[in-house]
Amino acid sequence: MANWSDPRPSQTGFNAVGVSGTWGRGTVNDAGLRRHMLSIYNYMASGIMLSGVVAMGFAASGMAEAVMMTPLRWLIALAPLAFVMVMSFGINRLSTAALQGLFWAFSVAMGLSLSSIFFVYTGGSIAVTFLATSGAFAGLSLYGYSTTKSLSGLGTFLIMGVFGLLIAMLVNLFLQSGPLAYAISVLGVLIFAGLTAYDTQRLKQQYSEVAGTAFAGKAVIMGALQLYLDFINMFMFLLRLFGDRR
C-alpha cells in the first residue's frame, strides 16, 4: 500500500557545515527540506479537511443513511482502498497531476466512507477524538522529524503489526468478541502512533534522494497519503475506544 523503503539520510544543515564547511549549501538543503515537508503536511491537512467536509455533508443530507442500507455501502467502503492501490502501484506510470487528482478523489471517497461514524457516535465525541488525534499526531510527527535515533527497526516491526492487526480484525468479524475488539483498538492506536513517527522520519530522509528530480512532486503526494492514512487510522481506533455511542 505504501512505499516502505527506508533510505539513509545524508548530512545537511549544521552537521553538514561542520564536515564540508559549505554553510550556504547546508542552508539551501535545510530550506528545501522544510518546503518539502511543509508541502506534504499541507496536502495531508487539505485531504483530511476535504474528507471531513464530505463526510459531514453526506451524513447531514440523509443520503448516507439511505445508501448504507444498500449494497452500495460496499462500494463506498472499498473505494478508498482501490485509490490507494492505484496510486501505489501506478506511481511510476502516473504523472504528478494524475496523482494529485487521485489523491483528491481518494479524500472524497474516504469522506463518503467516514460518513457512517455520524450514525454510530455522538458529534461531540467525534470532535473531541479528532482534536485529541490532531494533538497526538503533531507530537509524534515532530518527534519523528527531530529525533536523531533511527526508527527503521521499529518501522519494520510496526508494519508486521499492521498485517497482524488486519488478520485479527477479519477473525473478529466472525467471532464478534468484545474483548478482542478492545484489544485490536488499543493495538491499532499504538501501531499507527508509532508509524506516524516512523513515516515522518522516513519522508524526511527521503528528501535527499528526490530533491531536484522529477519524482519530487510525486514523493510529496505519496508522503501526504501515507501520513493521512496514519492519522485517519489512529483517529478511528481512538474513536472506537473512547467515542460515545448513540
C-alpha positions as CSV (number, residue, x, y, z in Angstrom):
1,M,0.0,0.0,0.0
2,A,2.7,2.4,0.9
3,N,6.3,2.7,-0.1
4,W,8.1,1.3,3.0
5,S,11.7,1.8,1.8
6,D,14.0,3.3,4.4
7,P,16.6,5.4,2.6
8,R,19.5,6.6,4.8
9,P,19.7,10.3,5.4
10,S,22.6,12.4,4.1
11,Q,24.0,15.1,6.4
12,T,22.6,18.5,6.0
13,G,22.3,21.7,8.0
14,F,24.8,22.4,10.8
15,N,26.2,18.8,10.7
16,A,27.0,19.2,7.1
17,V,28.5,22.6,7.7
18,G,30.9,21.1,10.2
19,V,32.1,18.4,7.8
20,S,32.2,20.2,4.5
21,G,32.4,23.8,5.5
22,T,29.9,24.8,2.9
23,W,27.4,26.8,5.0
24,G,25.5,28.0,2.0
25,R,24.8,24.5,0.7
26,G,23.6,23.3,4.1
27,T,21.3,26.3,4.4
28,V,19.8,25.6,1.0
29,N,19.3,22.0,1.8
30,D,17.6,22.8,5.1
31,A,15.3,25.3,3.3
32,G,14.4,22.8,0.7
33,L,13.7,20.1,3.3
34,R,11.4,22.5,5.1
35,R,9.5,23.3,1.9
36,H,9.3,19.6,1.1
37,M,7.8,18.6,4.4
38,L,5.5,21.6,4.6
39,S,4.1,20.6,1.2
40,I,3.5,17.1,2.5
41,Y,1.7,18.4,5.6
42,N,-0.4,20.9,3.5
43,Y,-1.6,18.2,1.2
44,M,-2.3,15.9,4.1
45,A,-4.2,18.5,6.1
46,S,-6.2,19.6,3.0
47,G,-7.1,16.0,2.2
48,I,-8.4,15.4,5.8
49,M,-10.3,18.7,5.7
50,L,-11.9,17.7,2.4
51,S,-12.8,14.2,3.8
52,G,-14.4,15.8,6.9
53,V,-16.5,18.2,4.8
54,V,-17.7,15.4,2.5
55,A,-18.4,13.1,5.5
56,M,-20.5,15.8,7.3
57,G,-22.3,16.9,4.2
58,F,-23.1,13.4,3.1
59,A,-24.4,12.4,6.6
60,A,-26.4,15.6,7.0
61,S,-28.1,15.3,3.6
62,G,-29.7,12.0,4.6
63,M,-28.2,10.3,1.6
64,A,-25.6,8.4,3.6
65,E,-28.1,6.7,5.8
66,A,-30.1,5.6,2.8
67,V,-27.1,4.4,0.8
68,M,-25.6,2.5,3.8
69,M,-28.7,0.3,3.7
70,T,-28.0,-0.9,0.2
71,P,-25.2,-3.0,-1.4
72,L,-23.6,0.4,-2.5
73,R,-22.2,0.6,1.0
74,W,-19.5,-2.0,0.0
75,L,-18.5,0.2,-3.0
76,I,-18.2,3.2,-0.7
77,A,-16.2,1.2,1.9
78,L,-13.8,-0.3,-0.6
79,A,-13.3,2.7,-2.9
80,P,-10.6,4.3,-0.8
81,L,-8.5,1.1,-0.8
82,A,-8.8,1.0,-4.6
83,F,-7.5,4.5,-4.9
84,V,-4.6,3.7,-2.6
85,M,-3.6,0.6,-4.6
86,V,-3.8,2.5,-8.0
87,M,-1.6,5.3,-6.6
88,S,0.9,2.9,-5.0
89,F,1.3,0.5,-7.9
90,G,1.0,3.1,-10.6
91,I,3.3,5.7,-9.2
92,N,6.0,5.2,-11.9
93,R,3.5,5.4,-14.7
94,L,1.2,8.2,-13.5
95,S,2.1,11.8,-13.9
96,T,2.3,14.2,-10.9
97,A,-1.0,15.8,-12.0
98,A,-2.7,12.4,-12.2
99,L,-1.5,11.5,-8.7
100,Q,-2.9,14.8,-7.4
101,G,-6.2,14.1,-8.9
102,L,-6.3,10.6,-7.5
103,F,-5.3,12.0,-4.0
104,W,-8.3,14.4,-4.0
105,A,-10.6,11.7,-5.3
106,F,-9.3,9.4,-2.6
107,S,-10.1,12.1,0.0
108,V,-13.6,12.4,-1.3
109,A,-14.1,8.6,-1.3
110,M,-12.8,8.4,2.3
111,G,-15.2,11.2,3.3
112,L,-18.1,9.2,1.9
113,S,-16.9,6.1,3.8
114,L,-16.4,8.0,7.1
115,S,-19.9,9.5,7.0
116,S,-21.2,6.3,8.8
117,I,-19.5,7.4,12.0
118,F,-22.1,10.1,12.5
119,F,-24.7,7.4,12.9
120,V,-22.7,5.5,15.4
121,Y,-21.0,8.1,17.6
122,T,-22.2,11.5,19.0
123,G,-20.9,14.6,17.3
124,G,-19.3,15.8,20.5
125,S,-17.2,12.7,20.9
126,I,-16.2,12.7,17.2
127,A,-15.0,16.3,17.6
128,V,-13.1,15.6,20.8
129,T,-11.5,12.5,19.4
130,F,-10.4,14.4,16.3
131,L,-8.8,17.1,18.4
132,A,-7.0,14.5,20.5
133,T,-5.8,12.7,17.4
134,S,-4.6,16.0,15.9
135,G,-2.6,16.8,19.0
136,A,-1.1,13.3,19.3
137,F,-0.2,13.3,15.6
138,A,1.5,16.6,15.8
139,G,3.6,15.5,18.7
140,L,4.5,12.1,17.2
141,S,5.3,13.7,13.8
142,L,7.5,16.3,15.5
143,Y,9.4,13.5,17.3
144,G,9.9,11.6,14.1
145,Y,11.2,14.7,12.4
146,S,13.5,15.9,15.1
147,T,14.9,12.7,16.6
148,T,18.4,11.6,15.7
149,K,17.6,7.9,16.6
150,S,16.9,5.7,13.7
151,L,13.3,4.3,13.7
152,S,13.9,1.9,10.8
153,G,13.9,-1.2,13.1
154,L,10.7,0.0,14.8
155,G,9.1,0.6,11.4
156,T,9.7,-3.0,10.3
157,F,8.1,-4.3,13.5
158,L,5.1,-1.9,13.1
159,I,4.5,-2.9,9.5
160,M,4.3,-6.5,10.6
161,G,1.9,-5.4,13.3
162,V,-0.4,-3.9,10.7
163,F,-0.7,-7.2,8.9
164,G,-1.4,-8.9,12.2
165,L,-4.0,-6.3,13.0
166,L,-5.8,-6.9,9.7
167,I,-5.9,-10.6,10.3
168,A,-7.3,-10.1,13.8
169,M,-10.0,-7.8,12.5
170,L,-11.0,-10.3,9.9
171,V,-11.2,-13.0,12.5
172,N,-13.3,-10.8,14.8
173,L,-15.8,-10.3,12.0
174,F,-16.8,-13.9,12.7
175,L,-16.2,-14.1,16.4
176,Q,-17.7,-10.7,17.3
177,S,-15.7,-10.8,20.5
178,G,-15.9,-7.6,22.7
179,P,-12.5,-8.1,24.5
180,L,-10.8,-8.9,21.2
181,A,-12.3,-5.8,19.6
182,Y,-11.0,-3.7,22.5
183,A,-7.5,-5.2,22.2
184,I,-7.5,-4.6,18.5
185,S,-8.4,-0.9,19.1
186,V,-5.6,-0.5,21.7
187,L,-3.0,-2.1,19.4
188,G,-4.3,-0.1,16.5
189,V,-3.7,3.2,18.3
190,L,-0.2,2.1,19.3
191,I,0.8,0.8,15.9
192,F,-0.3,3.9,14.0
193,A,1.1,6.2,16.6
194,G,4.5,4.5,16.0
195,L,4.0,4.6,12.2
196,T,3.4,8.4,12.4
197,A,6.8,9.0,13.9
198,Y,8.5,6.4,11.6
199,D,6.9,7.7,8.4
200,T,7.8,11.2,9.2
201,Q,11.4,10.3,9.7
202,R,11.4,8.2,6.5
203,L,9.9,11.0,4.5
204,K,12.5,13.5,5.9
205,Q,15.3,11.1,4.9
206,Q,13.8,10.5,1.5
207,Y,14.2,14.2,0.6
208,S,17.9,13.8,-0.1
209,E,17.0,11.2,-2.8
210,V,14.2,13.1,-4.5
211,A,15.3,16.7,-4.3
212,G,15.7,18.3,-7.7
213,T,14.3,15.2,-9.5
214,A,11.1,14.8,-11.5
215,F,9.9,12.4,-8.7
216,A,9.9,15.2,-6.0
217,G,6.3,16.2,-6.7
218,K,5.1,12.6,-6.6
219,A,7.0,12.0,-3.4
220,V,5.1,14.9,-1.8
221,I,1.7,13.4,-2.7
222,M,2.6,9.9,-1.7
223,G,4.0,11.2,1.6
224,A,0.8,13.1,2.2
225,L,-1.2,9.9,1.5
226,Q,0.9,7.9,4.0
227,L,0.6,10.4,6.8
228,Y,-3.1,10.8,6.0
229,L,-3.6,7.0,6.5
230,D,-1.6,7.1,9.8
231,F,-3.8,9.9,11.0
232,I,-7.2,8.5,10.0
233,N,-6.4,5.0,11.3
234,M,-5.3,6.4,14.7
235,F,-8.5,8.6,14.8
236,M,-10.7,5.6,14.0
237,F,-9.2,3.3,16.6
238,L,-9.3,6.1,19.3
239,L,-12.9,6.7,18.4
240,R,-13.7,3.0,18.9
241,L,-12.0,3.2,22.3
242,F,-13.4,6.4,23.7
243,G,-16.3,7.6,21.4
244,D,-19.7,7.9,22.9
245,R,-22.2,5.8,21.0
246,R,-25.6,7.0,20.2
